[in-house]
Amino acid sequence: MTVIQQVSVDRMKIIMFLPLLLLVCSFSADETETAGQQPCPQDIHAVLRELTASLAVQNERITVLQRENQELATKVESQKTEIDQLKQQLQVKQVAFSASLLDQGEGDTGPFDDHTTLIFKHVITNIGNAYNKNTGIFTAPVRGAYHFDWKVLGRDSTHTGAYLFRNEEKIFFAYETQSTGWPSASNGASVLLEVGDQVSVRLWAGSRIYDNTEHHTTFSGHLIFTM
């Protein structure tokens, strides 16, 4: 039984006892009027006053307890909200992905007339689901510092290259040129992203890259810390 329930029980006892005392007092008055004595002894009046005062105290206690109970319920609800927010923040802080260009087979990509977003389809890690393998775009779920790495492999080409873009802004460029063989270029960058900022790797216009089941052409990133 809670404190409020106990106080309510005590209050009900007092309320039920008052009519009983009044009934006794009334019966006593009928008995004593015939004998010419003072009706309803003074001690009964004193008990009635004490019970009335006790009832007032009980009412006040109930009011105080109800207020404290409401404040406690509000505090508990607030703490639940804070816990849910902390859980959400913890989940958001776990962001990392890594993918290669082709999910099967082998082949070339490019050349194109303009810088073209590469879609890395073979995803091995995508914690937080911030990378979209259908578009090749990473979308920041939280404001913070992120690190990205990308590598491209060319074949039978004099040059190969790819840019890292933040939204429509060029960040860094990975480039390699050679007369024969397999030119390979890689780079990395740590960038500040706002919520909703998009990061992608775009193939340099006129460049051609290669990938196969060994996964030479890759794109990776992770959240370093929130800000």
Phi, psi and chi 1 to 4 in degrees:
 res  aa     phi    psi   chi1   chi2   chi3   chi4
   1 MET       -  131.6 -177.9  179.8  -64.9      -
   2 THR   -75.1  167.5   65.0      -      -      -
   3 VAL   -62.7  -42.9  176.3      -      -      -
   4 ILE   -62.7  -40.7  -67.2  179.7      -      -
   5 GLN   -64.0  -41.0  -70.3  174.5  -26.4      -
   6 GLN   -64.0  -44.3 -178.4   61.2   53.4      -
   7 VAL   -63.5  -38.6  172.6      -      -      -
   8 SER   -64.3  -38.4  -62.6      -      -      -
   9 VAL   -63.3  -45.4  169.6      -      -      -
  10 ASP   -60.9  -39.3  -65.8  -19.6      -      -
  11 ARG   -64.9  -41.7  179.7  172.1  175.0  -91.6
  12 MET   -65.3  -36.0  -72.3  -58.3  -61.4      -
  13 LYS   -61.8  -42.5  -71.0  178.9  179.7  179.6
  14 ILE   -64.6  -44.7  -65.2  172.2      -      -
  15 ILE   -62.1  -39.0  -66.7  174.2      -      -
  16 MET   -72.9  -29.4  -66.3  175.4   63.4      -
  17 PHE   -77.4  -27.8 -168.7   56.3      -      -
  18 LEU   -61.4  -50.1  -80.9  172.8      -      -
  19 PRO   -59.6  -34.2  -23.4   34.4      -      -
  20 LEU   -64.2  -41.9 -179.4   59.4      -      -
  21 LEU   -65.0  -41.3  -82.4  177.6      -      -
  22 LEU   -62.4  -38.2  -67.8  173.6      -      -
  23 LEU   -65.9  -42.6  179.2   61.4      -      -
  24 VAL   -62.0  -42.7  171.0      -      -      -
  25 CYS   -61.9  -41.3 -176.9      -      -      -
  26 SER   -66.2  -41.8  175.7      -      -      -
  27 PHE   -66.0  -38.4  178.3   76.8      -      -
  28 SER   -64.6  -36.9  175.5      -      -      -
  29 ALA   -64.2  -41.4      -      -      -      -
  30 ASP   -64.0  -36.0  -67.0  -21.6      -      -
  31 GLU   -73.3  -36.2  -70.0  -71.2  -33.2      -
  32 THR   -90.3  -19.9   56.4      -      -      -
  33 GLU   -63.2  -36.6  -79.7 -179.5   -1.6      -
  34 THR   -66.6  -36.1  -55.8      -      -      -
  35 ALA   -84.8   -1.2      -      -      -      -
  36 GLY    74.4   19.6      -      -      -      -
  37 GLN   -95.4  166.8  -61.8  176.7   -1.3      -
  38 GLN   -70.0  124.0 -179.4 -178.4   -3.2      -
  39 PRO   -69.8  153.0   26.7  -33.4      -      -
  40 CYS    50.9   92.5 -162.5      -      -      -
  41 PRO   -53.3  153.7  -21.1   30.0      -      -
  42 GLN   -62.8  -31.6  -68.3  -63.6  -36.0      -
  43 ASP   -65.7  -30.8   57.4  -18.1      -      -
  44 ILE   -68.3  -41.1  -66.2 -178.8      -      -
  45 HIS   -60.5  -39.2  -73.1  -65.6      -      -
  46 ALA   -64.3  -41.6      -      -      -      -
  47 VAL   -62.7  -41.5  171.3      -      -      -
  48 LEU   -62.1  -41.5  -72.8  172.8      -      -
  49 ARG   -64.8  -42.0  -74.5 -166.4  -62.6  -88.5
  50 GLU   -63.6  -41.9  -69.8  177.2    2.2      -
  51 LEU   -65.9  -39.7  -71.3  175.0      -      -
  52 THR   -63.6  -43.6  -58.5      -      -      -
  53 ALA   -64.4  -40.8      -      -      -      -
  54 SER   -63.8  -38.9  178.4      -      -      -
  55 LEU   -63.0  -40.1 -178.7   60.0      -      -
  56 ALA   -63.5  -41.2      -      -      -      -
  57 VAL   -64.0  -42.2  170.6      -      -      -
  58 GLN   -63.5  -40.7  -62.6  -68.6  -11.6      -
  59 ASN   -61.3  -41.5  -73.3  -24.4      -      -
  60 GLU   -65.8  -41.0 -176.2  177.7   -7.4      -
  61 ARG   -62.9  -41.6  -73.0 -174.9   62.0 -168.3
  62 ILE   -62.1  -42.1  -70.6  176.8      -      -
  63 THR   -61.8  -45.0  -59.7      -      -      -
  64 VAL   -64.1  -44.5  171.2      -      -      -
  65 LEU   -65.4  -38.4  -71.0  171.7      -      -
  66 GLN   -63.9  -40.2  -72.9  175.8  -23.2      -
  67 ARG   -65.5  -44.0 -177.9  170.0   61.3 -109.2
  68 GLU   -63.6  -38.0  -68.7  177.4  -10.5      -
  69 ASN   -64.5  -41.0 -171.8   58.0      -      -
  70 GLN   -65.4  -41.5 -178.5   61.2   40.1      -
  71 GLU   -63.4  -39.7  -68.6  174.0   -7.3      -
  72 LEU   -65.7  -42.1 -179.3   60.3      -      -
  73 ALA   -62.9  -40.3      -      -      -      -
  74 THR   -63.8  -41.2  -57.9      -      -      -
  75 LYS   -65.2  -42.3 -175.3  176.2 -179.4 -179.9
  76 VAL   -62.7  -42.8  169.3      -      -      -
  77 GLU   -63.2  -39.7 -171.9   63.8   29.7      -
  78 SER   -64.3  -40.5  176.3      -      -      -
  79 GLN   -66.5  -36.7  -70.1  176.6  -19.9      -
  80 LYS   -62.4  -42.1  -73.0 -178.1  179.5  179.2
  81 THR   -62.7  -42.9  -58.3      -      -      -
  82 GLU   -63.3  -39.3  -69.5  177.9    0.5      -
  83 ILE   -64.4  -43.2  -69.4  173.2      -      -
  84 ASP   -62.3  -40.1  -68.8  -20.8      -      -
  85 GLN   -65.4  -40.7  -69.1  175.3  -14.9      -
  86 LEU   -64.7  -39.5  -71.1  173.3      -      -
  87 LYS   -62.6  -42.7  -72.5 -179.0  178.8  179.4
  88 GLN   -64.5  -42.4 -175.1  177.0    4.4      -
  89 GLN   -63.6  -38.4  -69.1  175.6    4.1      -
  90 LEU   -63.7  -41.8  179.4   60.7      -      -
  91 GLN   -65.0  -41.5  -68.0  174.4   -8.9      -
  92 VAL   -64.0  -35.3  169.2      -      -      -
  93 LYS   -69.2  -13.8  -71.9 -179.9  179.9  178.9
  94 GLN   -96.9   86.4  -61.8  173.8  -20.0      -
  95 VAL  -130.0  121.9 -179.4      -      -      -
  96 ALA  -164.6  144.5      -      -      -      -
  97 PHE  -149.6  158.6   77.7   96.0      -      -
  98 SER  -155.8  133.0 -171.6      -      -      -
  99 ALA  -150.8  154.8      -      -      -      -
 100 SER  -115.2  168.1   63.2      -      -      -
 101 LEU   -66.7  -49.9 -169.8   62.0      -      -
 102 LEU  -107.6  139.9  -61.2 -177.9      -      -
 103 ASP   -91.3  -11.3   57.2   -3.0      -      -
 104 GLN  -162.6  157.8   59.3 -176.8   -4.5      -
 105 GLY    67.9 -156.8      -      -      -      -
 106 GLU  -145.8  164.4   64.5  173.6  -18.6      -
 107 GLY   161.8  171.5      -      -      -      -
 108 ASP   -97.3  153.8  -64.0  -39.1      -      -
 109 THR  -127.5  127.4  -60.5      -      -      -
 110 GLY    93.4  179.4      -      -      -      -
 111 PRO   -80.9  158.9   29.6  -34.9      -      -
 112 PHE  -123.3  160.7  -57.7  106.4      -      -
 113 ASP   -74.8  -20.2  -66.5  -25.6      -      -
 114 ASP  -135.7  167.2 -161.5    0.7      -      -
 115 HIS   -60.0  126.2  -56.2  -38.1      -      -
 116 THR  -124.2  131.4  -57.8      -      -      -
 117 THR   -64.0  128.1  -60.6      -      -      -
 118 LEU   -86.1  136.0  -65.3  173.3      -      -
 119 ILE  -106.1  106.5  -59.0  175.9      -      -
 120 PHE   -86.2  106.8  -64.1   82.9      -      -
 121 LYS   -91.7  -25.8  -62.3  179.7  179.6  179.0
 122 HIS   -89.6   92.8 -178.7   69.3      -      -
 123 VAL   -95.1  122.6  179.1      -      -      -
 124 ILE  -103.5  -23.4   59.9  171.1      -      -
 125 THR  -143.6  133.5  -56.9      -      -      -
 126 ASN  -151.7   61.8 -165.5   12.0      -      -
 127 ILE   -71.6  122.5  -60.2  170.9      -      -
 128 GLY    94.9  -10.2      -      -      -      -
 129 ASN    53.6   38.6  -65.3  -45.3      -      -
 130 ALA   -87.4  -18.5      -      -      -      -
 131 TYR   -96.0  133.7  173.8   74.3      -      -
 132 ASN  -106.0  111.4 -171.7  -29.7      -      -
 133 LYS   -74.6   -9.1   69.2  176.0 -176.0  178.2
 134 ASN   -87.3  -21.9  -62.6  -46.1      -      -
 135 THR  -117.3  -18.4   63.2      -      -      -
 136 GLY    78.9   12.2      -      -      -      -
 137 ILE  -108.9  135.2  -65.4  174.0      -      -
 138 PHE   -98.4  130.7  172.4   87.9      -      -
 139 THR  -116.3  122.5  -56.9      -      -      -
 140 ALA   -67.7  123.2      -      -      -      -
 141 PRO   -84.1  -15.2   30.4  -33.7      -      -
 142 VAL  -151.8  151.7   63.0      -      -      -
 143 ARG   -70.0  130.8 -175.7  177.1 -169.9  -88.9
 144 GLY   174.7 -177.6      -      -      -      -
 145 ALA   -94.8  129.8      -      -      -      -
 146 TYR  -123.8  151.9  -65.8   78.8      -      -
 147 HIS  -120.3  138.1 -176.6   80.0      -      -
 148 PHE  -130.7  144.9  -62.2   93.5      -      -
 149 ASP  -130.6  141.9  -65.8  -70.2      -      -
 150 TRP  -144.9  150.2   68.8  105.1      -      -
 151 LYS  -143.0  137.7  176.9 -175.8  176.7 -177.9
 152 VAL  -129.1  143.8  -69.2      -      -      -
 153 LEU  -119.7  128.9  175.7   68.1      -      -
 154 GLY   -99.0  167.8      -      -      -      -
 155 ARG  -143.5  127.9 -179.8  174.4   67.2  164.8
 156 ASP    50.9   44.8  -60.5  -31.0      -      -
 157 SER  -138.1  150.9  175.4      -      -      -
 158 THR   -80.7  -19.2   57.9      -      -      -
 159 HIS  -153.6  153.0   61.0  -96.3      -      -
 160 THR  -149.5  148.2 -172.2      -      -      -
 161 GLY  -169.4  158.7      -      -      -      -
 162 ALA  -154.2  143.2      -      -      -      -
 163 TYR   -98.5  150.5  -71.1   96.2      -      -
 164 LEU   -98.9  124.8 -177.9   73.2      -      -
 165 PHE  -111.5  138.2  -90.1   75.5      -      -
 166 ARG  -110.0  110.9  174.3  176.0   55.4 -167.0
 167 ASN    55.5 -116.1  -59.9  -39.6      -      -
 168 GLU  -106.8   16.3  -66.1  -56.8  -45.6      -
 169 GLU  -102.1  127.9  174.5 -169.4    4.5      -
 170 LYS   -72.6  128.8  -67.9  178.7 -177.0  177.4
 171 ILE   -99.1  -70.7  -59.0  -60.7      -      -
 172 PHE  -133.0  164.2  -75.2  163.4      -      -
 173 PHE  -127.2  132.1 -174.7   41.1      -      -
 174 ALA  -107.1  123.4      -      -      -      -
 175 TYR  -146.1  143.9  174.4   79.1      -      -
 176 GLU  -149.8  142.7  178.7   62.4   34.6      -
 177 THR  -135.6  142.3 -178.6      -      -      -
 178 GLN  -159.8  158.7   59.8 -173.0   53.5      -
 179 SER   -74.2  -34.5   57.9      -      -      -
 180 THR  -142.7  170.4   59.4      -      -      -
 181 GLY    88.3 -142.8      -      -      -      -
 182 TRP  -120.3   88.3  -58.6   76.3      -      -
 183 PRO   -69.8  136.3   26.4  -34.1      -      -
 184 SER  -130.2  137.4  176.0      -      -      -
 185 ALA  -134.5  144.1      -      -      -      -
 186 SER  -149.2  160.4   61.7      -      -      -
 187 ASN  -163.1  172.5 -150.3  -22.3      -      -
 188 GLY  -150.2  157.6      -      -      -      -
 189 ALA  -157.1  143.1      -      -      -      -
 190 SER  -108.4  124.1  -65.0      -      -      -
 191 VAL  -132.5  152.0  -65.2      -      -      -
 192 LEU   -89.2  126.4  172.5   62.7      -      -
 193 LEU  -120.3  140.6  -60.8 -179.6      -      -
 194 GLU   -90.5  163.1  -57.6  -66.9  -21.7      -
 195 VAL   -58.5  126.7  175.3      -      -      -
 196 GLY    94.5  -11.2      -      -      -      -
 197 ASP   -61.5  144.8  -82.5   -9.2      -      -
 198 GLN  -115.5  136.8  -64.7 -176.5  -23.6      -
 199 VAL  -123.4  136.0  175.9      -      -      -
 200 SER  -148.9  163.2   61.1      -      -      -
 201 VAL  -108.5  126.4  173.5      -      -      -
 202 ARG  -117.3  130.8  -59.6 -174.7 -171.4 -177.0
 203 LEU   -68.3  132.6 -177.0   63.6      -      -
 204 TRP   -61.7  134.4 -177.9   37.5      -      -
 205 ALA   -55.9  131.5      -      -      -      -
 206 GLY    85.8   -3.6      -      -      -      -
 207 SER   -96.3  154.3  178.6      -      -      -
 208 ARG  -129.5  136.9 -178.2  176.9   63.7  178.5
 209 ILE  -125.1  166.7   57.7  174.4      -      -
 210 TYR  -134.0  149.4  171.4   81.5      -      -
 211 ASP  -152.8  157.1 -162.0   22.8      -      -
 212 ASN  -149.2 -161.2   58.7   18.6      -      -
 213 THR   -70.8   -7.1   54.5      -      -      -
 214 GLU   -85.5  -10.0  -61.3  -61.8  -34.6      -
 215 HIS    59.7   65.4  -49.3  -62.5      -      -
 216 HIS   -81.6  -34.4  -57.6  -78.5      -      -
 217 THR   -99.4  115.1  -60.5      -      -      -
 218 THR  -135.5  162.6   59.8      -      -      -
 219 PHE  -145.4  125.6  179.8   32.0      -      -
 220 SER  -138.8  156.6  -58.5      -      -      -
 221 GLY  -167.0  160.8      -      -      -      -
 222 HIS  -159.0  158.7   64.4  -87.3      -      -
 223 LEU   -79.9  127.3  172.4   65.2      -      -
 224 ILE   -82.9  -54.0  -55.6  173.6      -      -
 225 PHE  -162.1  156.1   51.0   81.1      -      -
 226 THR   -84.6  160.7   58.0      -      -      -
 227 MET  -140.5      -  -64.4 -180.0   64.2      -
